[in-house]
Amino acid sequence: MKEFIARHAQGIAGVLSGFDRLVFRGTLRPISYPEGMMGYLSGHSVRLTGFGRHVLQVSERLKQACKAQAKAEGRPVKYLASGAESKEELARGVVERDKIEEGLVCVLSCVETCRTFDVYRNREKRKLELVSRIRKCLFLYQYWMHREFGFLSARIQTWFPFSVQVCLNGREWLARQMDRAGMKYVRQDNCFPWVQDWGRAQRLLGGQLRRNWPKALEPLARALNPVHAQIFGDFPMNYYWTTYQSEWAIDVVFRQAQVLRRLYPRLVHYGMTTLGSTDVLRYLGRAVRQDGEVAKSFRGEVVTDLKWRGRRPRFSKRESSACTGGKKEIHRERNPGGRCGAGWRTCTAVRRFRDEPRSAIWMLWRVWMNKPPWRN
């Protein structure tokens, strides 16, 4: 990437490098496993015979407190019959409708799969045991226009151990930082085709690496569960935060779109003709033999094809796929380590396709242009 930037330095207006998509997960570690949960129950004098009744009562307190807080702020609360419905689209619609600039946007709820606890009757040992199980429970999603992070989502499972997840956008965060610094910029979707001071913007973006994320995320966890302190008053604990997903992106903005139009077909051709099956498998996390050949144990199929829509080559294997896609005037690429683009951008994303039941890792190239580079 450094070689690419150096080679085309004269035609490049600016470069932005930093986190794009960030997904954090918070875990109450003392009660995240059966033995720890047994300690909580013992501290509250709850027998396993009364486990179901106790956890249902606590769960109901959490749900009612979260919804009451939203209603007190005049924000809508809506139950979704299907978890497949786009929550972000609904939330952004509320932002647009109510002209929300800061604060809670809405609370959405739906039933999804979670890891929680259950009481198991061990016939051999003739006793009840607490076990960890995959079940379904109600999740609460809060959408915010955050003062520092901008538009974000946070969710909590309403059954023990009350795991939480916070998803935010690094470019949204940068836009907020530039607003506070009084910098002028042009934003389109998740890209910045023009920034008043690229160097200063990069220094602001570098603040992501210095941010105390646990300190920043804890208030969001408390907002998800307003009765956390009451539930764990005699058993105090805070969330342990881990990064579930992160996308590091490098945006390279070219001064003239025609320069990128000339480069893009070559990049597509390179991806189609140079990257082989072992490259795709290695990128998608599959083991490859030391001699560079595909492992004999692999029984899937590796496919490389060119999709006209979005102008991208796509690489796929069995249940995973990677693709590159063109869009407008900025070039972006997603891969496991960084970011490039005009903006080039490199990141790793694991997600579900709406129309196909499989996980995917995307390598995305976007190009800002009004028409494909190989057409007049």
N, C-alpha and C positions, 0 to 999 in steps of 0.2 A: 504494500500500500504506500509506503514511504517513497519507493522508487517511482510509482505511478504519479504521485503528487509532484515529485521533483521533476519528472520528465515533462509534465504538462503545466508547470508552475506559471508560465506566462499567461496561459489561458484560464487560470483558476482565480476566482474572486475571493474565495474564503473557504475555510475548513472548520467544521464543528465535530468534535469527537467526545462522546460521553454516553451514558446510559439512556436508553430510550424507554422501553417497557420494563417495569420492575414489579414483580409480584412477591410479596413477603408473606410468610406464614407465621402465626404466633401460636405457641403451644404452652399450656400450663403443665410443665413437665412433672411436678409432684403428683398429678393425678392423671397422667397420660398413659399409665399402665395399670393393670389390675391390682398389684400389690399397693401402689400408691393410692389408688382409689379406695382400697380397703382401709388405709390409714385415715383418709378423710371421713369415711363412714364411721369408723371407730371413734374419731374425735367428736362426731355429732351423735353418738349413741344410736346409730341406725343399724339394725340387723338386716341380714340379706333377705329375710322374709318381708321386710318393709322397704326394700330397695326401690321397687317400682313406684310405690306411692310417694316416696321422698323425692326421687329424681323428677317425677312428673310435676310435683308442686314447685320445685325450684325452676324447672323449665318454664312453667306458666308465669312465674314471677318475672323472669327475664323477658319473655315475649311481651307481657303487658307493660313493663317499664319502658322498653324500647319504643313501642307503639305510642304510649302516652307522651313520651318526650317529643315525638314527631308531631303529634296532634297539638301539643302545647305551642309548638313553633309554627303551626298552621301549614304543615307540610303533608302531602298525601301519603296514605298507606294503602298498598294494593297487594292482593294475593294473586299469584299467577298459577293457573291450573297446570301449566307445562313449564318445566325448567328449560326447554329449548327456546322459549320465547326470548327475544333479544331484550335484556334488561337495560343495556346501555342505550339503545334507541329510545326506549320509554323514558329513561332519565333525561336524556338530552332533549327530548320533546318537552319535558316539564321545565327545563332550564330556558328553552326558547319561549315557551308560553308565558312563564311567570317572570322572565327577565331577571333571573337570579344571578347575582355577581359574586355573592359570598354566602356561605352557610350550608345547612342541610338542604338537599334537593328533594328527596323522597325516600320512603322505605318500601322495599318490595320483598315479598316472601314467596317461597315455593318449597316443595318437598324434593330433596335430593339425597343421594347416597352419602353416608358418613361412617366413620369408625367410632363406635361407642361401646358401652358395656351391657352385659346381660347376665342374668343369673342362670347357671347351669346345674341341673340336678345330676350329680355324679353317682350313678347306681352302684359302681364297684366300691367306691369309698363310702357310700351312703351318707353323703353330705352335700350341701349347697356350695357352689364355687362361683366366684365372680370371674367372667371371661371377657375378652375383647372380641367384638364382632362387627361385621359390616351390616349396617341396617339403613333404613331411610328415616329421615327426620326433617323437621321444618328448618330452613335456613332463612335468616334475615339479611337482606342486602341494604346497606345505606349508601346513597350517592351524595357526594359533597362537591361544592365549589370551595375548595380549601384556600385559605389565605396564602399559603406558601406553595402548595403543590398543584393548585388548580383543580380541574375536574378529576375525581377519583372515585373508586368504589371500595367498600369494605363489607365483609360478610362475617357472620358468626353462625355456627351450628348451635341450635337451641337445646341440644342434649349434651350431657357430660361427654368429654371434658371441655366443651365450649371452645373448640379450635376456631381461630379467626384467620382471615386472609385479606390483605390490602393490596390493591392493584392501582398503580399510578403511572403517569407518563412523564418521562424525563424531559421531553421537549415542551410539554405543558409547564413543567417546573421552570425551565429556562425562560419561557415567555413571561412568567410571573416575575422572575428575577430581573429581566430586562425592563419590565414595566416599572419596577421599584427603583431601578437605576436611572430611569428617564431616557433609556435608549430607544431609538426608532428602529423599526424592522417591518418587514412584510412577511406574513405567515400564510401559507396555503396548506390546508390539511395538517400534516405533522411535519412540514418542512419550512425552512426559512430561505426563500430565494434571494432575499436581500436583508442585510443587517448593517446598521450604521457603522459599527466598529466590530469587525470579526474577532480581533485579538481579545478585546474586552469581553465579548460574548463567550469566547472559549474559556477565559479565566472564571467567568461566572459558572459555566458548565462544570468546570473542574471542582466546584464546591460540592458536587455530589459525592466525591470521594472522601471529603472531610466531614460530611454530615454525620451527626450522631443519630443513626436511624432508630435504634431502640427508643431513645428519648422522644423522637418525633412521632413514632408510631403508637406509643402507649396511650396518648389521649384518644386516638381513634378507637382503640380497643375498649376504653372506658365508655365511650359514647355508644358503642355497640351493646354493651352490657352495663346500664346505669346502676344495677344492684350488685355489681361485682364485689364491692367492699362489704356489703351486708352478707352475701353468700359465704364469703371467705374471711369473715371477721375474726374467727378463732383459728383460721388456717390460712394466714396471709400468703399471697403468691402473686408474682407478676409473670407476664408472658415472656417466653424465650423466643426470640425472632430468628428466622432463617430465610434465606433467599430461595424461593421456589423457582422463579423464572427471572432471567435477566437478559436484556438485549443491549449489547454495546454497539453503537452505531457511529459511523464516520460519514458525515455529509460533505461532499466536495462540490462546491458551487462554481460552475463555469461562467465566464463573462459573456460568452456568446453561445446560444443554443446550437448553432450549426456545427460548432466544434464537437459537441457531444453527439450530434446526429451522425457525424462521420465515424466516431469511435464505436458507437453502440453496435452496429452490425458486426464489427470485428469481434467484439466481446461475446456476442451471441454465437458467432461461428466458432470462436475459441472454446466456449463451453460445450458446444455440440460435438466438436471433433477431437478435443483433447482429453476431456474427462471420461475415463473408462469406468467399467463396472466396479473395479476395486476402489476407485476414488469415491464413487457414490456410496458404496457400502461403508467405507471408512468414515465418511462424513456423517452418515446416519447412525454411527455408533456400532457397526458390526465388525467383528474381528476379521482381519485379513491375514493370510499367511505371510511369513517373512519373505518369501520369494515373489510376493506381489500377486499371487494367483488367488482366485476365489476358493474359499474353504469347501472341501468336498461335502461337508455336512449341510451346506446351504442348499435348500430345496426351492427357493423362491425364484423370482424373475426380476431382473433389473431392466428398466425401460428408460430411454431418453427420447423425448419427442418435442416438437416445436408447436407451441400454442399461439395461434394468431391473436386471440383476445389477450391484450396485455403485452403482446410481443415478447414472449419469454420461452426459453427452453425449460423443460421440466424433467427432473430425474426422479425415478420412483422404484421402489422395491416392495414387494408383498404388502406390508401394513404401514410402511413409511414412505414419505416422498419429500423431494426438495425441488424447488422451482426457482426460476428467475423471471421477473415480470417487468415490463416497461410501462411507465405512466408519466405523462407530462414532461417536465424539463429537468428533473433531478434524477441522477443515477444513484441507485441504492443497491447494496448487496448484503444479504444476511448470511453469516456463517458463524462458527463457534468462537470467534475471537474478537471482532472489532467492527468497524463501520466505514464505509466509503460511499460517495455519491455526489451529483450536482443538484442534488446531494447523493453521493455514494453512501451506502450505509451497510454495515455488516453486523448482524445479530443472529442469535439463535432463538427460535420460537417453537414451542410445542403446543399444538392446539388440535381441536376437533373440527373436521369439515362438517358443515351443516348437511351436505348432500351425500356424504359417504362416511360410514362408521369406522374411521380409522384415525390414528394419531399421525401427526406429520411434523417434520422439521422443514421449514421453509428457507430457501435462499432467494431473497427477493431483490430484483433490480428494478428500479423505477427510473424513468427518463421523462423529464418535463419537455414535452413537445406536442404540437397540435396534430401532427400526422406522423406515421411511421417513417423512420429515417431512410428506408430503402424505396420510398415512393416519392414522386415529384408532386 
